[in-house]
């Protein structure tokens, strides 16, 4: 596949990272090729589409099948340099003519999920083809129809080879999208390491929990912290947000879409970053501030000898262990500071917050009161 033309592609070249294409862009390309073949008898290869911001990438076809009133085209997703679980997946689209006036009807093929819970931007029972990819496909179907004299009334069935297996590594099962992957994308372009799909999943997780009537949700940094929250509060899986390093994404979305209570649970070192004002907890984008931990410890009764030891500790965990040995509640101090930082990001939204810090074994090493 060629690189996208235009500003975004040029900008990404400065980063040294190669952009890729969303499943929505791949499905649009496959649908365009399949409908062209259905009307003309020939598959365009490569097939060029226009993305929402004007880029015009060309996609090579990996599958071409024509006959029995339908046409199927397949495109292999290239996610560029982004570590996307769907990189290399084969997106297949079958187009079949429908009676005049039917419009464009979407179906889930093998490997594409179906929506089973409210709260998503699609109705329950619909194939998990998001609104922007649907619009892109409709527009390209209309263009092909105009070019080849077709009516534009078609059934578009989208599948992804091995999609059901791949989906187990995504949020889809927790969001109630069953049977496979979602066809995603708002721009058609995958920006390497933008983590936009993860952040979008956090937002959809909040939406689904709210729609299901859950008033207490938990943002967790990983599976260990999820287990802790379930043990502490008995929260169902649908109320657990796989926050990862994106504390800011959770807080900003909950600020706009409040729930009664938010629990933030994660490793002590990561949450010490939140306490110090960092909203992205990734080790490459924020570091544990041991001088800050030393100052917190002083507030909790640490003498200067202990504070000096914390400031030069190898890790956040080592600083915590120094305090535990001396009876200084650094874990609680970090939890309270992280809660207060979360409340400042929430800017007065009607959300009560508590924070739980855990060690790598899942033991609670600090907690804040709810406020």
Secondary structure by P-SEA (a helix, b strand, c coil): cccccccaaaaaaaacbbbbbcaaaaaaaaaaaaaaaaacccccccbbbbcccbbbbbbbbccccccccbbbbbbbbbccccccccccbbbbbbbbbccccccbbbbbcccbbbbcccccccccccccccaaaaaaaaaaaaaaaaacccccbbbbbbbbcccccccccccccccccccbbbbcccccccccccaaaaaaaaaaaaaaaaaacccbbbbcccaaaaaaaaaaccccccccccccccaaaaaaaaaaccccbbbbbbcaaaaaaaaacccccccccccccaaaaaaaaaaacccaaaaaaaaacccaaaaaaaaaaaccaaaaaaaaaaaaaaaaaaccccbbbbbbbbccccccccccccc
